[in-house]
């Protein structure tokens, strides 16, 4: 788990998902019904996918919804922050 956290901090959530998948492929097989679903999570909602992988073994109950919500908020914030940060990059007519 320490390597996963270090990878997450240094390289981002997609690298952490890739490392975790290489170390524990069975966890992904249990968490997701198909490869397509896990791949879409990897592409579009990496923080939510990481949160889901952390909380799924015992079932999603109680405080686990908070972790999933935080992961989703991080995904939305990363997309919104990129759009906000690049708002002046395109020169258009106003």
C-alpha positions as CSV (number, residue, x, y, z in Angstrom):
1,X,0.0,0.0,0.0
2,X,2.9,2.3,0.6
3,X,4.1,2.0,-3.0
4,X,0.6,2.7,-4.2
5,X,0.5,5.9,-2.3
6,X,3.9,7.0,-3.4
7,X,3.0,6.3,-7.0
8,X,-0.3,8.2,-6.6
9,X,1.5,11.3,-5.3
10,X,4.3,11.3,-7.8
11,X,2.6,10.1,-11.0
12,X,-1.1,10.5,-10.6
13,X,-4.2,8.3,-10.3
14,X,-3.8,6.5,-13.6
15,X,-0.3,5.3,-12.8
16,X,-1.5,4.2,-9.4
17,X,-4.3,2.1,-11.0
18,X,-1.8,0.6,-13.5
19,X,0.6,-0.4,-10.7
20,X,-2.2,-1.8,-8.5
21,X,-3.5,-3.8,-11.5
22,X,-0.1,-5.3,-12.1
23,X,0.3,-6.2,-8.4
24,X,-3.2,-7.5,-7.7
25,X,-5.1,-8.3,-11.0
26,X,-7.5,-10.5,-9.0
27,X,-8.9,-7.5,-7.1
28,X,-9.9,-5.9,-10.4
29,X,-11.5,-9.1,-11.6
30,X,-13.6,-9.2,-8.4
31,X,-14.4,-5.5,-8.4
32,X,-15.5,-5.1,-12.0
33,X,-17.6,-7.4,-14.1
34,X,-15.9,-6.6,-17.4
35,X,-12.6,-5.2,-18.6
36,X,-14.5,-2.5,-20.4
37,X,-16.0,-1.0,-17.2
38,X,-12.6,-0.9,-15.5
39,X,-11.0,0.6,-18.6
40,X,-13.6,3.4,-18.8
41,X,-13.0,4.1,-15.2
42,X,-9.3,4.3,-15.8
43,X,-9.8,6.8,-18.7
44,X,-12.6,9.1,-17.4
45,X,-12.9,8.7,-13.6
46,X,-9.5,7.5,-12.2
47,X,-10.0,8.9,-8.7
48,X,-13.4,7.3,-8.4
49,X,-12.0,4.0,-9.7
50,X,-9.3,4.1,-7.0
51,X,-11.8,4.9,-4.3
52,X,-14.1,2.0,-5.5
53,X,-11.2,-0.4,-5.5
54,X,-10.4,0.5,-1.9
55,X,-13.9,0.1,-0.5
56,X,-15.5,-2.7,-2.6
57,X,-14.3,-5.8,-0.7
58,X,-16.6,-5.3,2.3
59,X,-19.4,-3.9,0.3
60,X,-20.2,-0.2,-0.1
61,X,-22.0,0.8,3.2
62,X,-21.9,3.8,5.5
63,X,-18.7,5.9,5.3
64,X,-17.6,4.2,2.1
65,X,-20.0,6.5,0.2
66,X,-18.0,9.4,1.4
67,X,-14.8,8.0,-0.1
68,X,-16.6,7.4,-3.4
69,X,-18.0,11.0,-3.3
70,X,-14.6,12.4,-2.7
71,X,-13.1,10.5,-5.6
72,X,-15.9,11.7,-7.9
73,X,-15.4,15.3,-6.7
74,X,-11.6,15.0,-7.4
75,X,-12.4,13.8,-10.9
76,X,-14.9,16.7,-11.5
77,X,-12.4,19.2,-10.0
78,X,-9.6,18.0,-12.2
79,X,-11.6,18.4,-15.4
80,X,-13.1,21.7,-14.3
81,X,-9.7,23.0,-13.1
82,X,-8.1,22.2,-16.5
83,X,-10.9,24.0,-18.3
84,X,-10.7,27.0,-16.0
85,X,-6.9,27.2,-16.2
86,X,-6.9,27.1,-20.0
87,X,-9.8,29.5,-20.5
88,X,-7.6,32.3,-21.9
89,X,-5.5,30.0,-24.2
90,X,-7.8,30.2,-27.2
91,X,-8.0,33.6,-28.8
92,X,-11.6,34.1,-29.9
93,X,-13.9,37.0,-30.6
94,X,-15.7,38.3,-27.5
